[in-house]
Structures are given as C-alpha cells and as structure tokens.
Amino acid sequence: MINVDNLLKKNWYLQGFNATPAMLYGPAFSMVRDMPKALGFGYCACIEYFKDDVCYYAYAWDDLCAILEILLKKCAGNKNYPGYLVRENEKICHEVLSAYDRIERKNWQTASVKQLFSFWRQINDLSAYLCSVSHIVEGFSLTTEDKIRKLIAEEFKDDILDKTILLTTPRLHSFMTIEHYKLCLLARLIKNKKITLSSVTDLKKYPDILKKLIKHQQKYFWKLNGYTSAKKLLPEDFVDEIRELLSKKVDLDKIIFDYQSLSIRVKKRDALRKKIKNKELKNLLTIGDKIFQIHDRRKECLTRTIHYLDSLLLEISRRFNVSMNDLRYIRALELEKLPGIMPELKKRRKTSLFVLLPGLKGLVFSGAQAKKYFKILEMNQRQDGGIITELKGACASSGKVIGIVKVCRGEKEISKMRPGDILVACMTQPEFLPAMKKAKAIITDEGGLTCHAAIIARELGIPCIIGTKVATKVLKDGDLVEVDADRGVVKIIQK
C-alpha cells in the first residue's frame, strides 16, 4: 500500500477549476499510464481534490521539471520532435473522436445495463488515450512561463509587455476563436439583411441563413460543456447569442478583420523573433508554438468528450433512479456497486481526494481524511499572515480598470456576473464565456500566456491578470478593486 503521507511531502503545483471526477477520471489516469506508454515518460502520480464540484489538480514539481528536461533533450537531438508531437496528438484525437461517434450510434436506451457500463468505460479509456501525448503541455508551460518572460525582458529592455504578447502570439487560431468568428460572420449577414431576429422561426423565410445556423449548431453544440457536466446548445441558444451581439452593437467588422489579420500579426511576431540573440529564448518560443497547438486541440477534444461521458451517465442515472449530481463522483470500476454506492458518492461530493498511481487502480478518500491531505498539498500555496491589500500576477491582456469583484469558482456561480463586474476565477473554461463577455476585467489564480483566459481577454479587449495563485481565496464578492494589468497588480480599494 502506498504511503500517501510520504507522497504528499513532495512539492506540488495546484491548479484549480470547476470539475467532477467522472468527467476527468480518464485524463487523470492517463498521466500515469497512457502518457508513459506513448512517450516513454510521464508522472509519478496524479492527485485531485474535489469540494462541491470545484477541483484542485495537483502536479508534482519534480515530475514537471523532469518532463521539461526530457522534452528539451529530445528537441535538441531532433529538431522535428515538436512537430512529431503535434502530428501524433492530432492522429490520436482523430481516432478517439471517430470512436466516440461509433459508440454514440449505439441505441443506449435499449442497451443492457452491462452494455451501458461497457460504453462508459470505453469512453473513459478513450479519453485517457486522447490525453496521452498532450499531458506534456503542463511539463513545458508551467515550468517555462516565468523564464520566457524574464528572457524577453533581458532581450528587449523596453515595451516588454507589448513584445511579450506579440512574441507569444499563436500561429493558429484557437477553436473558440474560430467558432466566435463564424458566429460573427452569421450575425453580420443577418444584420446586413436587416432581419428582425427574435427566434429561430424568424429565419424560415431565409433558408440559406437557417441552414448555416443549423450547421453551426451541429458543429459546436458542445462548446459550453464544462468539466462538471455537459450543456448541449440548441439552435435557439445560438440565436440568443447573435441577438446579444446585435443588441450590444458589437463591432462585428473589427472582430472579423482581427481574425483575418492573424497572418499579419504572425509576420510581425516572426520579424521580432529574428532580432532575438538569446538561443534559449528562441528555442522556447519555437517549442511553445507546438505546445499551444497540442493544448488547444486537447481542450477542444476534452470539451467534446464531456458530451459523451455525461450523456451515458444520464442514461445510467435514469436506469437506477439516482442523483446525477452525485453520480458524477463515481469511478469507472465502481459501476457495478450501483445503487448501493450512492451514499458514498454523496460524501465524496462534499469533499474527496483521488490519488492515481502507476500500476494501481487508484485511491479515494472522503471527509476529514481528504481535507487533511488537501491541507498538506495547500501548504506551498499559502501566503503568510497579515492583511493583503495587493495581489500580483502576470499580464495576459493590458489595461487598467476599477470594478466590483464577482468570484466564480464553478458554473453555477456564473449567473451572478453583471456587465462591468470583475471576473475572478481559479482558471476559466469554455463555459465561462458568457461571464467573460460581461466582465470589465479578468483575474485568475492560474494560467499562462496562451491560456483560455488570456486568449479570450485579448479578443474582448479587456485587462486580464493571470497566475495570482490566491485571488479566489483573498477576494470576495462585492470587493472594489483596481486591476492594473500593465503592472500585473490587483489593488484592493474597499472590502
């Protein structure tokens, strides 16, 4: 039996976001099983702590550093290695999504309970395989972020913020950017035709536009899925989004122009990179381009995965007449224990800690034991005592504003956001997009220069500070703060 107390003595990096175990069991397990199979190296353990649908994901720092070291050695020995990782990841994702579709074509409602369990386990295994290569992302991004910023500052001396953002501009659009661009094209078409849009039925007179809308919905119905649960969007949901764009008189032409001008920004980026003398910085930026592609594809595919996992779980919930919210705390190997395991799942939802290790099926603790272990993990995340009046992080999108804080730790809290509020989150996920559109600024505990919050904030043109570590712990709803993203500082004006 593994000594968990000794394991927790390691130095851990905590990454917080809203999630439930059933949506992440495959990806978490792949860190200690599928990644080593695919790449020959991986993690010693994966630890997840859950409390009321909020998750803290723990990475061992020595694992992250070891993965970076191996990655850099492989890249030094073979300049095509980053490209190989991109291609391998793309191939795996294509295989997995095709397999998902085959499973979904089965008639789940007429399938036996045994078949349902088998389908759900297959999707868990497929989601683990999907992440096998992409778990290299954290090994690179979490360990090199500060170094890249430091090297850029040493290289250029002035206009550091603008140069940092330009130098780390991805060569390709994120999947969320592509979806938003296509929706804006549709909105502009509706605007130009002067269509009064109140519902989908208003488009029946315009079959070509209706066809485009339906096609868009079928392709992106999953875009607001979160790691807690799925949210299938209907055509009417996209109509509501278009109406919002039009009612707020969003500059659609600018969004479309900015999207289509990426190649111009990339040319400027490449021209600036040619001026870099530091070989280490050049190398890290080059690898970072490939890591972004892998990261974005993983986020897209995992967001789509949630649809399959949650839909199957919903059918299992219906068969056993058990709570769907609690059922999301089950592990794949425990399905045969239904419905007797439900009281334990209810306990896990309040507080639980999952430990996944090479060669083992995993350990799970709930209640006081889970809290005890999480406190140990949290040790290195805490700030010393005293009244905190200022938080520091990294600038992901420039600007300076003052506003009221709204802390959103999970999907259920997003609805409290009002236009002009400051969104504070552990880290943002695709389902945070409606709240991000209302925000005057964004502050996160976690994240890097190409994280979801950074990319969306730049597109929205609002200030964003990432990597504060403690924003969701220190800031409270109603706090008045000044967000000075240019300096990476959040000043608490009034609590």
KELOKOL-350756 format. One record per residue (C-alpha): z, y, x; residue number from 1. Coordinates in Angstrom, 2 decimals. Last residue first. Example, Ala and Ser with C-alpha at 12.3 -4.5 7.8 and 13.67 -1.06 7.14 Angstrom:
REM KELOKOL-350756
7.14;-1.06;13.67;2
7.80;-4.50;12.30;1
REM end
This chain:
REM KELOKOL-350756
1.08;45.28;-13.70;495
-0.47;48.54;-12.56;494
-2.72;49.57;-9.68;493
-3.14;46.16;-7.99;492
-5.67;46.65;-5.19;491
-8.33;44.00;-4.67;490
-9.93;44.22;-1.21;489
-13.14;42.73;0.21;488
-13.99;46.06;1.86;487
-17.33;46.54;0.12;486
-15.91;44.61;-2.85;485
-13.41;47.33;-3.67;484
-11.97;45.98;-6.91;483
-9.30;48.29;-8.27;482
-6.85;46.59;-10.57;481
-5.09;47.10;-13.90;480
-3.17;43.96;-14.87;479
-3.69;42.96;-18.51;478
-3.93;39.22;-17.92;477
-2.10;38.31;-14.73;476
-2.98;38.44;-11.03;475
-0.94;36.59;-8.39;474
-1.71;32.93;-9.12;473
-5.34;33.31;-10.19;472
-6.00;35.61;-7.22;471
-4.38;33.26;-4.66;470
-7.06;31.96;-2.27;469
-8.87;35.35;-2.11;468
-12.10;33.46;-1.27;467
-14.56;35.54;-3.27;466
-14.89;39.23;-4.13;465
-17.69;40.25;-6.50;464
-18.97;43.67;-7.49;463
-21.62;43.76;-10.25;462
-25.43;43.85;-10.04;461
-25.96;41.05;-12.54;460
-28.17;39.13;-10.09;459
-25.73;39.82;-7.27;458
-22.84;38.62;-9.42;457
-24.78;35.45;-10.36;456
-25.38;34.48;-6.73;455
-21.85;35.22;-5.53;454
-20.11;33.48;-8.45;453
-22.23;30.32;-8.06;452
-21.57;30.01;-4.33;451
-24.07;31.20;-1.71;450
-21.74;33.44;0.29;449
-18.82;31.07;-0.17;448
-16.31;30.26;-2.88;447
-12.63;30.02;-3.72;446
-9.84;32.04;-5.33;445
-12.29;34.17;-7.27;444
-12.71;37.83;-8.28;443
-15.58;39.04;-10.47;442
-16.43;42.60;-11.52;441
-17.32;44.59;-14.65;440
-17.45;41.31;-16.54;439
-19.30;40.76;-19.82;438
-22.16;38.79;-18.24;437
-19.63;36.77;-16.25;436
-17.92;35.68;-19.47;435
-21.18;34.29;-20.91;434
-21.93;32.60;-17.54;433
-18.59;30.78;-17.20;432
-20.19;27.52;-18.42;431
-22.26;27.45;-15.20;430
-19.09;27.19;-13.06;429
-16.99;29.95;-11.54;428
-14.21;29.44;-9.00;427
-10.46;29.75;-9.37;426
-11.16;32.56;-11.80;425
-10.58;36.30;-12.30;424
-13.03;38.20;-14.49;423
-12.45;41.97;-14.51;422
-12.94;43.31;-18.03;421
-15.76;45.74;-18.90;420
-17.03;43.85;-21.95;419
-14.20;41.64;-23.30;418
-13.12;38.26;-21.96;417
-10.69;36.34;-24.20;416
-13.38;33.78;-25.07;415
-13.41;32.43;-21.51;414
-9.91;30.96;-21.85;413
-11.00;27.64;-23.36;412
-13.47;27.05;-20.52;411
-10.77;26.98;-17.89;410
-8.68;29.01;-15.49;409
-9.83;32.36;-16.86;408
-7.64;35.27;-15.75;407
-8.58;38.52;-17.51;406
-7.84;41.61;-15.43;405
-8.36;45.16;-16.69;404
-10.69;47.46;-14.76;403
-11.44;49.69;-11.79;402
-14.75;49.48;-9.91;401
-16.21;49.44;-6.38;400
-19.49;47.82;-5.37;399
-20.98;45.07;-3.22;398
-21.70;41.42;-4.05;397
-20.19;38.47;-2.16;396
-17.52;40.42;-0.33;395
-14.81;38.28;1.22;394
-11.17;38.15;0.23;393
-8.03;40.23;0.41;392
-5.38;40.81;-2.22;391
-3.20;43.91;-2.50;390
0.07;44.85;-4.13;389
1.96;41.61;-3.43;388
5.71;41.97;-3.79;387
7.55;39.78;-1.34;386
7.51;36.13;-0.46;385
5.14;34.46;1.96;384
1.72;33.43;0.72;383
1.07;29.92;-0.47;382
-1.97;27.76;0.18;381
-0.51;25.81;3.07;380
2.28;24.40;0.90;379
0.03;23.52;-2.05;378
-0.57;19.93;-0.99;377
3.19;19.34;-0.79;376
3.67;20.96;-4.18;375
0.90;18.71;-5.50;374
2.79;15.59;-4.44;373
5.94;16.63;-6.29;372
3.99;17.62;-9.41;371
2.28;14.20;-9.48;370
5.61;12.41;-9.11;369
7.20;14.53;-11.86;368
4.55;13.64;-14.46;367
1.58;11.47;-13.51;366
0.36;9.46;-10.54;365
-2.99;7.73;-10.04;364
-4.14;5.53;-7.19;363
-7.65;4.47;-6.27;362
-9.85;1.40;-6.42;361
-9.33;0.86;-2.70;360
-11.80;0.21;0.13;359
-11.92;3.82;1.26;358
-9.35;5.97;-0.60;357
-9.18;7.87;-3.86;356
-5.92;9.59;-4.86;355
-5.58;10.97;-8.39;354
-2.78;13.36;-9.35;353
-1.62;13.99;-12.89;352
-0.11;16.70;-15.10;351
-0.23;17.36;-18.83;350
-3.48;15.43;-19.20;349
-2.00;12.49;-17.34;348
0.77;12.17;-19.93;347
-1.80;11.99;-22.75;346
-3.68;9.37;-20.75;345
-0.50;7.26;-20.51;344
-0.03;7.42;-24.31;343
-3.73;6.40;-24.72;342
-3.51;3.22;-22.60;341
-3.05;0.94;-25.61;340
-6.41;1.92;-27.14;339
-8.03;0.94;-24.85;338
-7.00;-1.14;-21.84;337
-10.55;-2.50;-21.45;336
-11.68;0.98;-20.37;335
-9.31;1.10;-17.39;334
-11.77;0.43;-14.53;333
-13.83;3.51;-15.42;332
-10.80;5.80;-15.19;331
-9.37;7.56;-18.23;330
-8.39;11.23;-18.36;329
-11.33;12.25;-20.59;328
-9.80;10.02;-23.26;327
-7.07;12.60;-23.77;326
-9.47;15.27;-25.02;325
-11.50;12.69;-26.98;324
-8.44;11.62;-28.95;323
-8.71;8.03;-30.20;322
-10.49;6.39;-33.13;321
-11.44;3.34;-31.03;320
-15.13;3.34;-31.92;319
-15.29;7.14;-32.21;318
-13.74;7.68;-28.78;317
-16.19;5.19;-27.28;316
-19.05;7.14;-28.88;315
-17.65;10.40;-27.51;314
-17.28;8.81;-24.07;313
-20.98;7.99;-24.14;312
-21.87;11.59;-24.96;311
-19.42;12.88;-22.35;310
-20.85;10.89;-19.47;309
-24.48;11.54;-20.40;308
-24.12;15.29;-20.94;307
-21.86;15.68;-17.89;306
-24.66;14.31;-15.70;305
-26.77;17.40;-16.44;304
-24.17;19.66;-14.82;303
-23.96;17.12;-11.99;302
-27.73;17.35;-11.49;301
-27.79;21.14;-11.42;300
-24.78;21.46;-9.13;299
-26.18;18.82;-6.79;298
-29.56;20.55;-6.65;297
-27.84;23.84;-5.81;296
-25.77;22.32;-3.02;295
-28.68;20.45;-1.43;294
-30.85;23.57;-1.44;293
-27.98;25.68;-0.09;292
-27.35;23.16;2.71;291
-30.98;23.49;3.76;290
-30.76;27.26;4.18;289
-27.34;26.91;5.85;288
-28.87;24.78;8.59;287
-31.10;27.71;9.55;286
-28.22;30.19;9.28;285
-26.02;28.00;11.48;284
-28.72;27.64;14.12;283
-29.46;31.35;14.28;282
-25.74;32.09;14.59;281
-25.35;29.59;17.43;280
-28.39;30.98;19.21;279
-26.96;34.52;19.35;278
-29.88;36.87;20.00;277
-30.66;37.74;16.39;276
-33.68;40.02;16.02;275
-35.79;37.21;14.56;274
-33.20;36.85;11.80;273
-33.95;40.40;10.65;272
-37.64;39.59;10.20;271
-36.71;36.38;8.37;270
-34.50;38.30;5.95;269
-37.16;40.93;5.33;268
-39.67;38.15;4.63;267
-37.09;36.47;2.36;266
-36.64;39.71;0.43;265
-40.41;39.94;-0.13;264
-40.59;36.28;-1.17;263
-37.81;36.91;-3.69;262
-39.87;39.62;-5.41;261
-40.75;37.53;-8.48;260
-37.10;37.27;-9.44;259
-36.47;40.96;-8.85;258
-39.55;41.85;-10.93;257
-38.40;39.64;-13.83;256
-34.91;41.10;-13.78;255
-36.33;44.63;-13.50;254
-38.78;44.09;-16.36;253
-36.00;42.71;-18.54;252
-33.92;45.87;-18.22;251
-31.18;44.81;-20.65;250
-31.32;46.81;-23.86;249
-27.93;45.46;-24.94;248
-29.44;44.41;-28.27;247
-32.41;42.78;-26.51;246
-30.41;40.66;-24.08;245
-27.95;39.74;-26.82;244
-30.78;38.75;-29.16;243
-32.17;36.51;-26.40;242
-28.78;34.82;-26.01;241
-28.46;34.32;-29.75;240
-31.96;32.80;-29.84;239
-30.88;30.47;-27.03;238
-27.94;29.31;-29.12;237
-30.20;28.89;-32.16;236
-32.40;26.47;-30.21;235
-29.32;24.24;-29.78;234
-27.04;24.02;-26.75;233
-25.19;20.80;-26.00;232
-21.75;21.55;-24.59;231
-20.39;18.76;-22.42;230
-16.82;18.41;-21.23;229
-14.26;19.35;-18.59;228
-16.60;19.56;-15.60;227
-18.61;22.12;-17.53;226
-21.84;21.99;-19.50;225
-23.34;25.43;-20.06;224
-26.84;24.49;-18.83;223
-27.12;21.25;-20.82;222
-29.69;22.40;-23.38;221
-31.92;23.49;-20.46;220
-35.18;21.53;-20.76;219
-35.07;20.84;-24.48;218
-34.00;24.43;-25.17;217
-36.86;25.85;-23.09;216
-39.41;23.62;-24.85;215
-38.02;24.70;-28.23;214
-38.32;28.37;-27.23;213
-41.87;27.96;-25.91;212
-42.92;26.20;-29.13;211
-41.37;28.98;-31.19;210
-43.36;31.52;-29.17;209
-46.64;29.69;-29.81;208
-45.75;29.12;-33.48;207
-45.20;32.83;-34.23;206
-44.70;32.99;-38.01;205
-42.01;30.34;-37.63;204
-40.22;32.63;-35.16;203
-37.97;34.28;-37.74;202
-36.66;30.81;-38.63;201
-34.96;30.60;-35.22;200
-32.53;33.33;-36.25;199
-32.04;37.12;-36.34;198
-35.07;38.24;-34.35;197
-37.08;41.23;-35.52;196
-40.32;40.69;-33.60;195
-41.74;43.77;-31.91;194
-44.47;41.76;-30.17;193
-43.41;43.34;-26.88;192
-39.77;42.46;-27.54;191
-40.53;38.82;-28.33;190
-42.58;38.51;-25.14;189
-39.83;40.25;-23.17;188
-37.27;37.78;-24.51;187
-39.44;34.83;-23.51;186
-39.86;36.17;-19.99;185
-36.11;36.82;-19.91;184
-35.48;33.17;-20.85;183
-37.71;32.03;-18.00;182
-35.85;34.26;-15.55;181
-32.46;33.00;-16.76;180
-33.51;29.39;-16.27;179
-34.85;30.06;-12.76;178
-31.69;31.93;-11.78;177
-29.52;29.04;-13.01;176
-31.60;26.56;-11.00;175
-31.03;28.63;-7.88;174
-34.04;30.46;-6.44;173
-35.42;29.40;-3.06;172
-35.29;30.96;0.40;171
-31.59;31.65;-0.02;170
-30.31;35.09;1.06;169
-27.76;34.55;3.84;168
-29.30;37.09;6.23;167
-29.68;39.66;3.45;166
-26.07;39.41;2.25;165
-24.75;39.58;5.81;164
-27.08;42.47;6.67;163
-25.92;44.50;3.69;162
-22.26;43.87;4.51;161
-22.57;44.47;8.24;160
-24.31;47.83;7.95;159
-23.31;48.37;11.62;158
-22.20;46.24;14.62;157
-25.29;43.95;14.49;156
-24.53;40.80;16.49;155
-20.74;40.88;16.55;154
-20.56;41.42;12.79;153
-23.11;38.64;12.21;152
-21.06;36.31;14.42;151
-17.89;37.04;12.47;150
-19.52;36.47;9.09;149
-21.05;33.20;10.28;148
-17.70;32.07;11.73;147
-15.87;32.82;8.48;146
-18.28;30.69;6.42;145
-18.60;27.87;8.98;144
-15.88;25.39;7.99;143
-16.03;25.54;4.20;142
-19.83;25.63;4.16;141
-20.61;22.74;6.51;140
-18.21;19.97;5.56;139
-18.33;21.27;1.99;138
-22.08;20.62;1.73;137
-21.99;17.17;3.38;136
-20.92;15.84;-0.01;135
-24.60;16.22;-0.94;134
-25.70;12.96;0.67;133
-23.71;10.60;-1.56;132
-23.49;12.93;-4.56;131
-26.12;11.17;-6.71;130
-24.72;7.78;-5.68;129
-21.36;8.71;-7.23;128
-23.12;9.99;-10.35;127
-24.98;6.67;-10.54;126
-21.76;4.69;-10.27;125
-20.17;6.72;-13.06;124
-23.35;6.39;-15.15;123
-23.26;2.61;-14.69;122
-19.59;2.52;-15.64;121
-20.36;4.33;-18.89;120
-23.23;2.00;-19.71;119
-21.08;-1.10;-19.04;118
-18.27;0.20;-21.25;117
-20.78;0.83;-24.02;116
-22.21;-2.66;-23.57;115
-18.76;-4.25;-23.90;114
-18.09;-2.17;-27.01;113
-21.30;-3.55;-28.49;112
-24.35;-1.34;-28.86;111
-25.46;-0.22;-32.33;110
-24.37;3.41;-31.92;109
-25.42;3.47;-28.28;108
-29.07;2.72;-29.01;107
-30.44;2.59;-25.47;106
-32.76;5.47;-24.58;105
-29.79;7.18;-22.93;104
-29.63;4.43;-20.30;103
-33.27;4.95;-19.34;102
-32.76;8.72;-19.17;101
-29.77;8.34;-16.88;100
-31.82;6.06;-14.59;99
-34.51;8.75;-14.27;98
-31.83;11.32;-13.44;97
-30.44;9.00;-10.75;96
-33.75;8.28;-9.05;95
-34.70;11.97;-8.98;94
-31.31;12.89;-7.55;93
-31.66;10.24;-4.84;92
-35.11;11.47;-3.81;91
-33.96;15.11;-3.68;90
-30.94;14.19;-1.56;89
-33.12;12.24;0.86;88
-35.58;15.13;1.10;87
-32.86;17.73;1.73;86
-31.05;15.50;4.25;85
-34.32;14.86;6.12;84
-34.94;18.59;6.30;83
-31.52;19.06;7.90;82
-32.37;16.26;10.41;81
-35.72;17.72;11.45;80
-34.26;19.46;14.53;79
-33.14;16.06;15.83;78
-30.58;15.80;18.61;77
-29.07;19.23;17.95;76
-29.15;18.58;14.20;75
-27.34;15.27;14.67;74
-24.73;16.91;16.86;73
-24.25;19.77;14.35;72
-23.79;17.31;11.47;71
-21.31;15.18;13.43;70
-19.20;18.22;14.29;69
-19.35;19.54;10.74;68
-18.24;16.17;9.33;67
-15.34;16.01;11.80;66
-14.23;19.53;10.85;65
-14.27;18.73;7.14;64
-12.43;15.45;7.68;63
-9.79;17.16;9.85;62
-9.35;19.76;7.13;61
-8.58;17.14;4.47;60
-10.22;18.19;1.22;59
-8.23;18.62;-2.00;58
-9.69;19.30;-5.45;57
-7.44;21.26;-7.79;56
-8.33;20.64;-11.43;55
-7.62;22.54;-14.64;54
-7.88;20.50;-17.84;53
-4.21;20.90;-18.78;52
-2.97;20.08;-15.27;51
-5.02;17.97;-12.91;50
-4.66;17.26;-9.19;49
-7.50;15.58;-7.30;48
-7.29;13.90;-3.89;47
-10.21;12.47;-1.96;46
-9.54;10.40;1.11;45
-10.70;9.59;4.64;44
-13.98;11.43;4.06;43
-17.52;10.62;5.17;42
-19.67;9.23;7.97;41
-22.58;6.79;8.28;40
-24.89;8.95;6.17;39
-25.71;6.95;3.03;38
-23.00;4.30;3.14;37
-20.37;6.80;4.38;36
-21.33;9.15;1.50;35
-21.22;6.37;-1.10;34
-17.66;5.14;-0.48;33
-15.02;7.74;0.45;32
-16.72;10.87;-0.89;31
-18.49;8.80;-3.56;30
-15.17;8.26;-5.34;29
-14.91;11.97;-6.13;28
-18.47;12.20;-7.49;27
-17.92;9.11;-9.67;26
-14.50;10.15;-11.02;25
-15.56;13.71;-11.76;24
-16.30;13.86;-15.51;23
-13.63;11.29;-16.35;22
-11.05;13.20;-14.30;21
-11.20;16.47;-16.28;20
-12.35;19.84;-14.94;19
-11.67;23.57;-14.68;18
-11.81;24.82;-11.10;17
-9.65;24.94;-7.96;16
-10.47;24.12;-4.34;15
-7.57;23.19;-2.11;14
-8.00;22.69;1.66;13
-5.55;20.17;3.09;12
-3.75;19.91;6.43;11
-2.46;16.34;6.69;10
1.13;15.57;5.75;9
-0.21;14.43;2.37;8
-1.33;11.11;3.83;7
2.17;10.42;5.15;6
3.68;10.92;1.68;5
0.88;8.81;0.14;4
1.87;5.75;2.20;3
-0.99;3.38;1.38;2
0.00;0.00;0.00;1
REM end
